[in-house]
Amino acid sequence: MSKSIKDDFTDHLFDAVLLLKNRDECYQFFEDIATVGEIKALGQRLEVAKMLRLGATYEEIVEKTGVSTATISRVKRSLYYGADGYAMILDRLGIDDSNETKEIKG
């Protein structure tokens, strides 16, 4: 885990997120704590990670998500060389390269 993000404020934020019970509560909390752009960017990054895992090309990812190739590169670097957060979540969502038609649940 990166020491640069770990502090009391971030611990408190993550503790708060863990208290959310459903998607509606997530929308309520995140709408208050972040801008629409920040929330959308996080969602796009998760979609980029999913698409990379499923073998999509940069061109396909740009077309679907509208993110820059720089963002795709950053997500790819995190996906393969980061703290394994993307891998953990994609695994839990059932997203793997053996089933390219599977979509994120929900």
N, C-alpha and C positions, 0 to 999 in steps of 0.2 A: 504494500500500500504506500502510495506517495505521501511522504511526510509533509509536503507543501500544502496539502489540503486538509490535513488532520489537525483540528483544533477544537476548542470548546464550542465555538459557534457552529461549526459544521457538524459536530456530534449532536448538538441540539436540533439542527435541521433534520438530520437523518432519523433521530428519535421521533420527531414530529411526523415525518413521512411514514414511518413504521406504524404509527397510530391510525393512519387512514384505513377505512374499512372497505371502501368500494370505489368504483370509477367516479361516481358523482362527487364523493368527498374529495377525490384527487382533483377533479375539475375545480371545485370550490377553492381548495387550498392553493393550487398552482396559479389560478387566475388572480388571486390576491398577492402572491409572493413573487411572481415573475411577470414579465411582459408577454404579450401574445407572441411576439417574435422569438423570445427565448424559449418558450414552450414548444413552438413549432420547430425550432432548430433542433431541440432535443429529440423530438419525434422523427424528424428527418434523419438524424444521425443513426437512430436505431434501425430505421428502414434501410439506410445505406449498409449497415452491418449485416442485416438480414440478406440483402441482395448480393453482397459480396460473398457471403457464406454459400449462397445458392449458385454462385458462379456467373453472376451478371457482369457484363462489361461496363466500363466507365460510361460509355455512351448510353447504354440502357438506363443506368442509374441517374445520369444527368436528365435524361428525358422524363423519367418517372417522378423524380424528386425535385428537380430544379436546383440542386446544390452544385457548387463548383467542384472542379476536379481536385482542387486543393483540399476541400472538405473530405472528399472521398479518400484521398491519400492519407489524411490524418486519421480517419476512421479505420482504414485498412491497417495502418501502423499500430493503432490501439488494439484492433481485433487480433492481430498476429503477434504483437510484441508487448502488449500492455499488461494490465493487472488481471486479465481474464474476466473482467466484468461483462463484456459483450458475450463472450462464450458461455458464461454461466446463465445469463438471461435467455440467450437464444436456445440453449439446451432445454431450459425449463419451459420455454414456449413451444418446444418440439420442432424447432427450425434446424434442419440439417441438410447437408448437400445430397442425401440419398432420396429426398422427396422434394423436388423442385417446385411442385405445385402447392405445397403447404403454405398457408398464409398465417400471419400473426393472428392469434385468437383474440376475439373480442371485437 
